[in-house]
């Protein structure tokens, strides 16, 4: 009698366990069109690392990289210290370098729970035989800033984000 009861209850218990532990909550994120307009400099194309910076000022995640030749990533000095340690696979989020006066549009994903929580987005730039800007563009991720235009300090003239 007990065996029959256990056999009847076992599938129900398995179903309950599956429902409780079988699903993970996926963080919701928003895709943003990210337009980068470069200044009219002369020389090689710029390598640009777009990173998510946590409220403590540390690198959290690489969002996109303009420049697909890994040989030159070390020129983006501060980002490389982070990327070189974590060795995250960034193949799916890379694009070609951008030269002076050019612009590019890429799509970046930002988790919604990072907005209005003290996180920042940083654009680091490096050009061969020229300067390196650790924070060419850097701004806090707020509900307003993710729909705005932000001026650069170095090779970037401005960056504009637009939610898709």
Secondary structure, DSSP 8 states (H G I E B T S, - for coil): -HHHHHHHHHHHHHHHHHHHHS------EEEEEEEEEE----SS-BEEEEEEE-TTS-EEEEEEEE---GGGGGGSHHHHHHHHHH----GGGEE--B-TT-EEEEEEEEEGGGTTTT-EEEEEEE-TTS-EEEEEEEEE--TTGGGSEEE-SSSEEEEEEEE-
